[in-house]
Amino acid sequence: MKYRVSHVTRYSYGEPVSLCHNLAHLKLRVQPGQSCSTSQVRIEPLPAVAREFRDCFGNQVSYFAVQQAHRELTVTAVSEVEVNPLPPSSEAAAAQSWEMVGEILDQGIQGELLEARLFTLDSPYVKSSEALRDYASPSFPPERPFLEGVSELMTRIYSEFTYDPHFTDIATPLDEVLAHRRGVCQDFAHFAIGCLRSLGLPARYVSGYLETLPPPGQPKLRGADASHAWFAVYVPEVGWLDFDPTNNKRPAEQHITTAVGRDFGDVTPVKGVLYGGGEHVLHVAVDVERLEE
């Protein structure tokens, strides 16, 4: 599938901002199954300083500083991307038990295995706990194939948790998400990652977009799409495989990846510091448009 993705972030300030420094994760990730032909980020007002770099997770990051007084900041990212399904995992990889995955990681001291071990550790928004381990354990009985357990965990979160955009915010701890079993895609991804890390298994956060289709006969509303989040697990000799607990499906052609990290804090679309501004209003509009072949 080929898509054009537009992501507009607009901050309106009650008082003038004299200076701001920002980081943006808005350029789409190049990775197996996903290639990006064009990607541009436009900033208004025009920044005095702007540069791009790749972070330690391989994400494309835009840094910019606006050094003139302004009461509105608009960041517009437009990208064209092609998404192709990955080949199915080998039978041998699919048969690895979850205990075997943990043992292989424990012994891995170089390359991709060493990098994957980072994602078994706690991070600012995802803390391992006994409660998360207890929730995950029924999906991981002894010797169960790793991917079977992950798939069941995904389905349980989808079935047992309610999507509620008004219940949580970025600071809501995972034990509260578990207690009330409510949240949004970001919470469900964090929760699944916490469950897996509590078992010593590698899981990372994925930020991106999901193509949404209007009801039959209805036009697609511009700006109706939104950022999405899911998680991925590392399978030795295979690599990272994605799971979407919000929709109970394995991401394929309709999922578009922007960035990956330990949790949301590593991949925030736009974040920064500013001087002045007072109260502000944030408006975000996302469009995912399928292109003709």
N, C-alpha and C positions, 0 to 999 in steps of 0.2 A: 504494500500500500504506500502511496505517496501523499504527503500532507503539507499544507502550509499552516504554520502555527504562529499566531499573533498573541502576544501577552503585553498588555498595557497596565502599568502601575502608576497611579497618580496620587500624590500627596498635596493636600491643600492646607495651608497653615494660617492660623489666626493672626500671627505676627510675622514680620519679615525674618527670614533665615539669612544670616550673614555668611555662613560657611558650613559646608557639609562634606563628609567623606563617606563613601559607600562601597560595598561589595555586592555584586549581583551574580547569581547563578541562573542565567537565562539563556545562554547558548546551549544548544542541544548536544548531548554526548555522542561521540563517535565510538562505536563498540560493535562486537559481533552481532549481526542482525539489524544494525541501524547505521545508516550513512546520511550525512548532512551535506547537501549541495550548496546552500547559502545560509548565512546566519548573520544578522546585523542587530546591533543595539544602538538606539538613538536616545540621547538625553537632552531634555530641555529644562532649564537654560543650558546653553553649551558649557560643558565642563572646562575648567582651566587645565586640569590634568586628567589623563585617561590612559590606561594601559590594560593589557590582558596577560594572564598567566594560567598555567595549569597547577592545580593544588595537588596535595599528596595522594588524592584518590583518583587523579586523572581527569577531574572536571575542568571545564573551561570557565575561568572566573574573570569578570570585568571589574576593574577598580576605577572609580572616578571621583573627582573633587570639584564641587561648584563653589567658586570663590566670590561670586557676586550676590548681592541681596536679591532674594526671591521669595514669593509667597506661594509658589506652586512648583512642584518638581514632577516631571513626567518621564518615565522610562519605558520605552517601547522596544520590544524584541520581536523580530520577524524572522522565521526560519523555514526552509523547505527541507523535508526529510523523507527518506524512504525506509520503511520498516519491513523486514522479511522474517518469517518464522525460522527459528533455529532448528537444526536437525535433532531428531529424538535422541535421548540419552541411550548409551549402550546398555545392554542387559546386565553386564557386569557392574556398571556404575549404579544402575537402579537397584541392584540386589544388595549393595553395601548396607550393613546394619548401622544404626545410629551410633552404637558403641564403637564400631570400627572407624567411623568418621572421626570420632573424638580421639581415638588412639593414633590414627594417622597424623592428625594435627599436632598432638602432643610431641610426636617425633619429628615433625617438620621444622627444620632450622634454616631453610633458605628458600628463595624464590617465592612462588605464589602461595605455598603452604605457610610460610612465615608471615606473609601479608595477611592471609586469611585469619591467622590467630588473633590479630588485632580486634576482629569482629566477634570474638568470644568474651571480650572484656566489657565492663561497665562503661557507659558514656554519660554525659551530662543529663540527657533526657531518658535514659534507659538504665535502670539499676536492677541487677539480679536480686531475687528474693526467694524465700521458701514458698511464699504464696504462689508466685509465678511458676515455680518448679512443680508444685502440687497440681496446678491447673494443667500443665503440659504433660505430666507423667502418664495419664491414661492413654495418650496417643503414642507413647513410646515404651511399650512393654519390652522385655528382654528380647534381643535379637531381631526386632522388627526392622525391615528395610527403612533406611533414613527417609527417602522421598515419600514412602507411604505414610510415615508418621507426620511429616510436614503437611502433606495434603489433608490428613484428617484434622490436624490442628487448625488449618485454614478454614475448613468446613465448620468446625465447632464454633470458631469465632463468628463466622457469618451467621450461623443458626442461633447462637445464644446471646449475641450482642445486638443492641438496637442502634441504628444510625440516627443520631440526634445532634444537629449542628449547633444547638443552643446549650448543651450540657457542659462541654469542656472548652478550655483554651490551651495555649501552648504550655502553660505552667501546671496543668492538672496532672497530679502524680498517677502512676500506673495502678497503685493499690486502690485509688478512688474509681478509676475506670473499671477495674475488676469488681469492686463492691457493687457498683450500680449497673455495670454491663451496658454502658452507653458511651457514645463518642462518634468520631468521624474517622475518615480514612487514615489520617495521621495517627490517631490514637490506636487504631486497630493494627497498623504497621508497627508502632512502638511496642504494643502489647505482645504481638507475636515474636518480635525480636527479643523482648525480655524473657519470654517463656523459653525460647531456644537457648539463649545465653545462660539461663539458669541451669540448663542441662549440660553446659560446656560446649554448645554447638555454635558454629559461626553463622551469623545473620547480619545483614546490613540493610540500611534504609534506602529506598529508591524514590526519588521525586520526579514527577513528569506530568504527562497529560493523558487523558483517555478520551477518545472520540465518542461523543454522545450523539445519538441519532434521534430526530424528532418523531412523534407519533405519525403513523401512515397518513399521508395527505396533508400534513402540516409543514409549513416552512420552518427551516432551522433559524432560531433567533440568534442574532449576532451577540457575542459576549456571553452566551449561555453556558459555554463550557467552563471548566475550572481546573485549577491545578489538582493533581491527584497524587496519592502516595501508596506504595506497597512495600514488600520486603523481598529479599533474595537470600538464598542459602548457598553455601559453598560446598560443592561435591568434588572430592579429590579425583583428579584425572579427567574431570568434565568441565569444571568452572562454576560460575554463578548462575543459578536458576531462579526465576522470579515467581512469586505467588501474590495474588491479590485477594486478601481476606474480605475486603469490602464487597466484592462481587463474586467471591467463591470461584475464581477461575485462574488458570495459568495465563499470564499476559502473553499476547501474541501480536498480531498486526495492528490492533487498535490501541495499544499502549505505547507511548512515546516517552523515552527517558531523557530527562534533563541532567540529573546529577545523582551521585551515590555518596553515602557517607555512613558514619556511625549512627546518626540520628538526624532529626530535622535541623538542629543547630549547625550542622556541617553543610547544609544545602539550601539555606534560606534564600528565597528568590531575590529579595533586596533587603539589605540591612546596613546600618551605618550610624554615625554620630553627627550631631548638628549643634549649632549655636543659635539660640533664639527659637522662633517658631510658635511658642505657646501651644495651645491645643491644635490638633490636626485631624483631618478627615482623610481616610484612605479609601481609594476606589480602585478595584482591580477588574479588568475585563479580559477574558481569554476566548479566542476563537481557534478551533481546530477544523480546518477545511480540507476535505478529501479532494485531491487533484485527479484529473483525468489521466489515464495511462497514455 
